[in-house]
Amino acid sequence: MRYQLAYTVGIWTAALIVAAFYAGGAVMAALAIGIYFVLPFAEKWMGESRWPSQKRIDAILPAAVRRYDLIVLATAAAFLALLGWALWVVSVTPLAWWEFLVFALILGEYGGFVGIVTAHELMHRNKAGKRQLAFLLMSLVGYAHFCIEHVRGHHMRVATPDDPATAPKGMTLYRFLPRTIIGSFRSAWGLEAERLERNGLGTWSWRNNILRWWAFTLALMAAISFLLGPASLLLFAVQSAVAIFALETINYTEHYGMLRERRADGSYARVRPEHSWNSSHILSNINMFNLGRHSDHHYQSNRPYYKLRHYDDVPQFPYGLAGMIMLATVPPLWFRVMDGELERYENRRAGADA
């Protein structure tokens, strides 16, 4: 999408959630239904965009770059503000159990599709301050170790059996979730231990980023419980679980069935665009900083979201990310659609190589 203001949709969505809360439970329920059942059709209806071309990328001016970066920072601030407000408001507002549940689900979806996605963009930036902000955002859903595993583990091992975030063909989402959650933490711990050892420090050093940020999350939870009460603590826990589910479901969809070629020496071929699923659906990409352009992201992980390119000759999602996530929750439908897509892509590739 070429229009910068389009990427502010995450900020306006935060305002919409606040308005829906004060409008009452029925409006919140309608918003939840929209997220789960209307958005997948809306992104299909809005279609795709193959912008930008390399010519357009080369023409982006420094002033535009600053505006693109400011949008990311403003979206991070929106997530922080929304979560802080939500934790407070449930402590002072009586809610029916179903209203609380709907609100927690909406907040968790925002954390997964906006908060975590914003953190994902920041953790790939070169500046230490932005990477620390990514850790902060991830700590607010209890998943700070993802910053380590994603950048230093997943990007190195993607599309191989060694990557816990790459689901092999035939694996359901529900088998994948414990595999990736446990495996990603183990990988992050090992990577952090190696980093500390190279610097002459022990694994249990306070310089261990996993320990520091998990300590922050636990301290935050204790503060929430003490200052705001059990309802706010429960909201924090539920929104964290929903956000993590959303994140790992995205991982499941974007790498399902992908496998890099293995060389004679046992190493794997270099990561290329064809080793991830691509989506150029407009609505998903403006909401998630072009996360659907995952093929280019893995090919060159240092490219900022506004420079990620579309490729025609890579595996393509038939629907946008919202639609693919809903599809993944129903394994028979997922396999029927995606195994067919995977087979057709492999046949096209075999024909091109012949």
Secondary structure, DSSP 4 states (H G I P E B T S, - for coil): ---GGGGGHHHHHHHHHHHHHHH-HHHHHHHHHIIIIIHHHHHHHH-B--PPPHHHHHT--HHHHHHHHHHHHHHHHHHHHHHHHHHHHHHHS---HHHHHHHHHHHHHHIIIIIHHHHHHHHTSS-HHHHHHHHHHHHTTT-TTHHHHIIIIIHHHTTSTT-TTSPPTT--HHHHHHHHHHHHHHHHHHHHHHHHHHTT--TTSTT-HHHHHHHHHHHHHHHHHHHT-HHHHHHHHHHHHHHHHHHHHHHHHHHTT--PPBPTTSPBPPP-GGGS-B--BHHHHHHTTTTT-HHHHHHSTTS-GGG----SSS-B-SS-HHHHHHHHTSHHHHHHHHHHHHHHHHHHHHHHH-
